[in-house]
Amino acid sequence: MKLLIVYGTKSGASKECAYFLSTELSGATLLDIKQQQPNIAEFSHVIIGAGVRNDKMYKPIRDFLKKNQIELLSKTVACYLCNSKPKTTEQVIVDSISKAVREASIEITSFGGYKPSWVPISEENKLKGIDLEKISEFAKNFIEYI
C-alpha cells in the first residue's frame, strides 16, 4: 500500500491533523502542498487535507484537486477539512470538490479547526479545536476500506 497524505494549511491545523493521521496509518508519505507538488502516480491511495478560511478551502488544495481530478478517480481517495464552522462544512465541500471526486471519495469530513481569531502559538495548544477521535475513526474507516 502506497499512501500519500497531502495537505494545505495556513494556520497549521491541517498539518497537525496530517501528522496525527500518519501515526494511525503507518507508512504514509506526508506532503505539504506549499513545499512540493506530489507525483500522485506513485501512490495507490491518497488522503487530501485542507484548511478552510472564510468558507473557502485553501486554494493550493483546490487547484491540486482540479489539476489531478482524472488521476484521483483511479485511486482510493478520502478528504478532510479543518473548519472551525461546522455549519458551513457541507457547502465548502460542494463548492471546493468536484462532484466526481466527492462521489469517488470513501469519506469527506471535517476534523474541526482553529477559529480565525485564535491560532495556537504554543505546543501544548496546537491541537485545541481538533477532534482527535474523529481523526482516529477516519483512519480506521480508511484501513477497513482498503
N, C-alpha and C positions, 0 to 999 in steps of 0.2 A: 504494500500500500504506500503510494507516494502522495502525501498530503501537504498542501500549501494552505497556510493561513495568511492571507494578505489583508492588510488593514490600512486605513487612512485616519489620521487624527489631528486635531488642532490642540486640544487641551489635555490629551493623554489618556482619556477613558478607553478608547478603542484599543490602544496599545496594552493597557493593563488587562483588559479582557482577553486579548490575544495571548498574552503571556500566561494568564491563568488557564485558558483553554488548552494551551500547549502542554501544560502539566497533566491535563486529563487525557490528552491524545498524544501519547509519546511518539517521538519520531517525526513530528510535524516540522515543516520548514516555515519559519516566521519571516514575513517581509513587510516592511513599511513602504507603502506605495510612493511616498515622498523621496525615499532613498534610492529606489530601484524599481524598474518595471519588470514584473516577473515573466518568465517564459512558461506559460501555463501548459504548453505541450509536454513538459517534463512530468506533469502531475496527473494522477487519475482522479483525485479528489481535491476540491477547492472550497475553503471557507472564506467568505468575504465579510470584513467588518468595517463599519464606518461610523464616524461621529455625525451628529445632527446638530445644526445650528440654525436658528430662525426657520425651523420647519423644513430645512433642506439638508439632504445627505451631502457629506463632504465631497466637493467637486472632483478631486482626483479619482475617487472611487466610482462616482457616476460615469466619468469618462472611461475608466477601466471596464466597467460593465458594458458600455456601448461598444467600445472597440473590440472586446473579446466575446461578444454575445454568442456567436456561432460556435466557437471553440468551447465555451462554457456549457453549451447544451449537450455536449458529448461527455461531460464529466458528472461526477456526483457533486452537487453544489448545495451549500447552505449559506445563509447570510445572517448577520446580526447587526443591530444598530445600537448605538449608545445615545439614548434620547431621554432627557430628563422630563419630557412631557408625554406621558403615556397616551393621552387622548389624541395626540397627533400622529402616533406611530403608523397606523394603517394608511393614512393619507400620504405620509412621507414614503412609505413602501410603494404605493401605487404611482406616485409622482416620480420616483427615482429609479425604479427597477422595472424593466420591460415585462410585459405580460408573459412572454415566452420564458424568460428567466424565472419569474415568480412561479409559474406553473411547473417548471423543471426542478425547482429547489425542493429539497426534502424538508427544509424548515427555514422560516424567516421570522426572527423575533427581536425584541429589544431587551437588553440587559440592564436598563436604567442608564444613568449618566450623571454628569455634573451639571448643576444649574449654571447658566451663563455668568451669573454674578459671583460664582464661587468655584474656583479651581484649586485643588489641593496644592499646597507648596511644601508639605512635609510628607515623609514616607509613611507615617502612621495613618494619615488621612487619605492616601491615594486611592483607596477602594470605597470611600464613602459615596453612597448613591448607586453603587454597582451591586446587582443581585447575584452573588456567587452561587447560590443554589440553582438559579436558573441557568448559569453557565455550565454547571455540572450536569444538569438534566439535558441540556443541549448536546453536550459531549456524549452522554450515554445514548441518546437517541441517534446520534450520528454513527456511533460504533455499531449499534444494533442494525441500522440500515445497511451498512456496508458489510 
